Amino acid sequence: MSTPEHHAVVIVGAGQAGLSLSWHLTRRGTDHVLLERDTVAHEWRDGRWDEFTLVTPNFQCRLPGWSYGGEFGGTDPDGFMRRDEVHRFVTAYARSFGAPVREGVEVTDLQQGGPAAFTLATTAGTFTADQVVIATGGYHTPVVPRAAERISPDVRQLHSSAYRGAAQLPAGAVLVVGSGQSGAQIAEDLHLAGRTVHLAVGAAPRCARTYRGRDCIAWLEDMGTYDVTAVEVPGGAAAQEKTNHYMTGRDGGRDIDLRGFALEGMQLHGRLEDVRDGVARFSPTLGAALDHADSVAESIKDAIDRWIALQGIDAPVEDRYRPVWRPGPEVLDLDLAAAGITSVVWSVGYRADHRWVGPGVFDGRGRPRQTRGVTGTPGLFFLGLPWMHTWGSGRFAGIARDAQFTADQITAHQIATGPVAGPTARVPQPQHAQRETADAR
């Protein structure tokens, strides 16, 4: 039986979170390896549609030792990177400091104890570690409701994670279910492609793209909004699970106004309740949902106004939004065939899947019990979760701060537990770096 490969720290996942921690550990000379089941930052390339664009402005894309306008060399700080550029941003970051990534290695089981503090079973053999960081995020299993089972097999169905563009769908109308960031942007993508779109609108709030001369995200960053911690946010855990505000960075950035889409022919409905005998049934919630989204957008503007006044900032004044369309009697029953609907795109979220994690660090709903990524199991950490510490934890800049904190905890644990053994095998150059170099030629 081969000897397990040992490292002081094993990081599971080589997205921006795992790489940010790796940067800190590399600078500290801490032995570690990143195990990635696919390729570095593959979700940015494989899990988004062709016209996907970041909602976060480029100036906010900051990782430890790496920024859009600095080391990456970007020239449009107020713009929004598209899918492939985000992928290049993260993979170039990995190459910049020689992150010790093992690609194509999936961790199938993590247990406490064995020949070291932790034992990891993987598709490339057994690893042991003194400390483990789970940096796989919280969006693992696409959610598709049971109603999908009752839709005719003649209708093409896919989750938003598999959507790439209008051309992959058969001719005909499309029903998009869910109006969070992905659902609203996919509905827009199909609408711009000339497709007839039916959108089941949920409770997602919206935010204006710009207000009083600046991107709203720039104002909110200055106001410290993304520094609000999980324990400070009004509403507690329930508020943390709310859908993100919808807007878009497409074509330089703009609002997503569902009322405007309705004026242009998009068919809006309330929340989807069920599908029976070829008929989709919706709740009579459309008007309330649109009003709620607008009220949130206007409340953000109110907060920006207060900030501008408090700071004495000279900023242009602009008129407030006026609804351009209001729904009439809502269509509660929609015959899919009669409406010409040949495709359904489900954009109702994801479910976390940590079944491979043995230590009992989860609550009754399967969420990690952690404080700033620190669990009750010494030496086991999470990184890159939404709201892990602040509202900004899911953003590039927030991940950078969280990664430094995790690195400090790892160093403190090493000091407390004494010296650790070095690796038993040389870590090869990351395959992704070799492949990217070949592509450059």
N, C-alpha and C positions, 0 to 999 in steps of 0.2 A: 504494500500500500504506500503510495507516494506521500511525502511529507507535505502538509499544508503550507501554502505560501503565507508568510506572516508579514504584517505591516503595523506600524504604530497606529495608523488611522486608515480606515477604509471609508471612502465616500461613495455612496450608491447614487449614481446619476451624474451626468456630465452636461447639464444645462447651465444657464448663467449662475444659478445658485451654487452648485457644486464647484464650478470653476472659480467663482469669487472666493470661496473658502480655500481652494487649492492655491490661489495666488498668495494668500496670507501664509499658509503653511510652507509653501516653497521659500518665501522670504525668511521664514524663521528656521529653515533647515529641518523641518519636521517630516520624517518619513511618512509617505502616504501614497495611496493609489485611488483613482476614480474608476469604478466599474460601471460601464454604460452598456445597456442591453442592445442598443442600436448604434447610432453614430452621434458625435457631439452635436448638441442643439438640434437634433433631427426633428423635434416637434415643430420648430419654426418653419422648416421646409416641408414636412410631410403632413402636418395637421392644420394647415391653413389653405384658403382658397387662392386662386391665381391672382386676384386683384386685392388681396389682403394688404392693409396698410396699418401701421401702428396708430393707435389713438394718442399715445404719449409722444409729445414733441421730441425731436432729436436731442435738444439740449439737455433733456432729462435722462438720456441714456448714458448712465455713468456706472462703471464697475470699478473695483479696486485697481488702480494703476492703468485705467483704460477709459477713454471717453470718446464720444462721437466726434467732437471737434478737435480732439487732441491726438492721441496715438492712432486712432482709426483714420483720421484725415478727412472726415466728412466736411462738406462745405455748405450745408443747408441746415443750420442749427434750429431754425424755426419750422422746418419741414417735418415730414413723417416718413420714416423708412418703410419700404415695401417688404414683402415677405422674404424674398431672396437676399435683400440687403441686410435684413436683421440676421439672417442665418450667417452671412459673411461676417457681420459684426462680431458675433459670438465665437465663430470658429477661428477667426483671426486672433481673437483674445486668447483662446487656448494655445495657439501657436506662439504667441508673443512671449510666453514665459515657459514654454515646454511642459505644459500640464501633463502629468503622468497618467494618461487615459488608456484604459483597456476597452476598446470598442467590441461590440458583439458578445459581451459577457453579461448574462442575466443572472441576478441573484434570485434564487428560488426558495431559499430558507435562511433565516437569521435566528440563531439561538445564543443564549447567554451561557458562557462556560465552555468547557472542553479544554484543549491545550492552551488556550488564552482566554481573555475576558469574553470574547465573542467568536463564534464560528459561523462562517457564511458558506452555504452550499451554492455553487454557481454552475453554469453550463460549461465553464472552463476549469472545473475542479474546485477544491476546497481552499478557502482563505481563512486566516485567523487574524484577529485585530485586538488591540488594546482599547480602541475606541472606534465607534461607528457613527457616521452621519448619514441620515436618510434625506437625500436632496432630490427626491423624485416628484416633488410638487403634490398637489391634491386633486388633479384632474386626470383620472386614469381610465375609468370605464364610462363610455358614452351612455347617457340615459335615454331610453326610448320607452315611452309609456305602453301599457298593455293594449291601449286602443289601436296601436299599430297592427296587432294581430287580427283585427277585425276589418282591415282595409283590403280590398280586392287585390289579388296578386298581379293584376294588370296595371296597378299603380306603382310606379317606381318610388321606393322609400329609401332615404339615407339620413344619417345624422350629420349635423353641421361639420363635424370633424372630417367627414368624407367628401364634403362638397368642394368642388374645384371651380365650377363655372357653369353658366347656362348651357353651354354646348354639351355637357355630359348628360343632360336630362332630355327625355323624349319631348317632341313638340307638344305644345299644349300649355294649359295653365298650371301654376305651381302653388301649393299651399305651404307656407312657412309657418311653423308653430313655435312661438316664442319671440319676444321683442327685446331681449337683452342686447348686449353689444354685438354678438355674432348674428343673432336673428335679424336685427334691424339692418345690419350692414349687408347680409346676404339678400334680404328682401330688396334693398337698394340695388345691389349688383344685378339681380334678375330684372328689376324694373328698368334699369339703364340699358339692359340688353334687349329690351322690347318685349319681355314676357308679361303675360297677364299674371299678376301676383295677388293671392289672397293671404293676408297676414293675420294670424291669431295673436292679438295684443295682450300681453300680460301686465304685471304691475311694475315693470322696470321704469326707473326714473330717467330723465334726460338732462343734458347739460348743454348750454350754448358753447359753440366752438370758441368764439371770441366775444369780448365785451369791453367796452371803453378802451379800445385801442390795443388790447393784448389778448393772447390766448388765455382762456379761463384757467387752464392748468398752471400757467405761469403765475397768475394771481394767487391761486390756491396754494402753490408751493411757497410763495412769499409769506402768505398768511399762516403757515405752519400747519395747514390742514392735514398733510400727509404724515405729520409727526404725532398726531393724536394716537394714543396707545389703545390697545384692546381693552384695557381696564377703564379707560376714560370715556370711551365712546358711549353716548346715550343709547340705551336700548340693549346694551350688553351683547351676548352671543347672537341674539336674534337680529340685531342690526348688522352684525358682521356677515351674516349669511344672505343679506339682500343682494339683488342683482346689481351689477355695476351700471352707471349712467351710460346711456348710449349717445354717441356722437361719431364722427369719422375723421380720419386723416386723409381720406382719398382726395386726389386732385388738389393737394395743398391744404386740405382741411376745411370742413364746413359742418353746419348743424345737420342733424337728421331730424326732419320735421315730418312726422307721419301724416299730419293733416295736409301738408303740401303734396305728399305722395297721393293722398286720396283725391285731391283736386285733379291730379294727373291720371287718375284711373285705377290706382291700387285699391283693392277691395279690403277694407279693414273689418275685423270681427273682434268680439270679446274673447275671453279665455276659452280654449277648447275643453269641453267637458268629456266628450266621448264620440265614438264613431260606431254606428249601428246600421246594418242593412244599407251600406253605401251612403249614409247621411251623416255629416258632421254636425254635432250639436255644440253650440257656443253659449256661454253665459252672457247675460245682458249687461256686460261690464265695460263696453268699449268707451262710452262717454266719460265714465269715471276714471278709467285708466289714462286717457289722454289728458284730462284735467289734472290728474295727479302728477303726470310727467311734466307738464308745463309749470305746475306750482313749485316743483322741486327746482327746475331750471331758474325760475324767477327768484326763489329763495337764495340760490347761490349768487345771483346778481345783487340781491339785497346785502348779502355778507360782503361782497366785493365793494359795494358803495360805502359801507361802514368803514372798511379798511382804508379806502382811499381818503375818506374824510379824516380818519384818525391820524393817518400818516401825513396829511397835507400834500398829497400827490396831485400834480397837475395832469389830469387825464380828461380826454374828451367825454362829453356827455352824449348818450345815445338813447333813442326811443326804446321803450320796452316792447316785447313781443305781443302781438295781437293774434289770436287764433284765426287762421285763414279758412277753416272749414270745421263744421260741426256735424256729427252723425245725425241722420234722421232715424226713423224706426230701424232698430238693429235686426239684421238677418240672424236668426237663432238656429235655423236648420238649413243646411246647405247640401244639396244632392251633388256629390262629387262628380259623377258622370255627366249630369246635366250642365254643370259649370265648366266642363271640359278639363277638369283637373287630372293630370296624368302623373304628377310627381308630388311627393310630400317631403319637405326638409324639416327634420326635428331639431330644434335648437333650444332644448330644455335643460342643458347642463350635463354635468358629469358626476360620477360617484367615485370617491376615493377607494382604493383597493390596497390594503396593507396586510393581506392574509399571509404573506410570506414572512412577516415580522413576528417572531416568537414571543419576545418579552411582553408581558401584559401592561402596556402603557396606553391603552385606549379606553375611552369611555363607552357608555352603553350604545352610542350611535356610531361607534367605530372611528371617532375622531381622536387624534393623539392628545393625551393629557400632557401638556407641556407649558412651560413659561419661558418665553423668548427662545424656544427650541430645546430647552433643557428638560429632560424627562426625569421620572423618578428612578430610572435605572442608571446608575453611575456609568458614565462613558458613552451613553447613547443619546444622540441629538437628532433633531429635525431641523431642516433649513429650507427656505423657499416657499413656505405655506402662506396663503393669504391670511392677513391679519395675525401673522405669527407674533408680531410685536406692535406694529402700527398699521394704519391704513396704507401706508406706502410700502409695506413689506412685499407686496406682490409686484412692485415696480422695480426697474433696474436700480435706481438710486437707493431704494429701501433695502433691497437685497444686499447691496454693498455694505450698508451699516450692520445688518443682521449677521453677515459673514464675519465681520471683524469681531463682533461679540462672541460668536461661536468659536472662532480661533482662540480668543482669550480664555474661554472655558476649557478648551482642549489643552492649552498650555498649563492652566492651573491644575487640571486633572493629572497631567504628566508629572508635575512637580509634587503633587500630593501622593502619588502612587509609586514614585521612584523611576529609575531609568528603564527604558524599554528596549527590547531587542530590535535589531535592524531587519530589513527584508531578507528573505531567504533566496530570492531570485532577482536578477537584474530586471528592472522595468524597461521594456523596449520603447522605442520612439512611438508615439501615438500613430496609429494607422491613418487617422484622418489627416495628420500633417503631411504624411507622405503622399496621400492621394491629392490633397489640395495643391502641393508643389507640382505634381505631375500635370494637373489641370492648368496651372499657370503657364506651363511651357506650351 
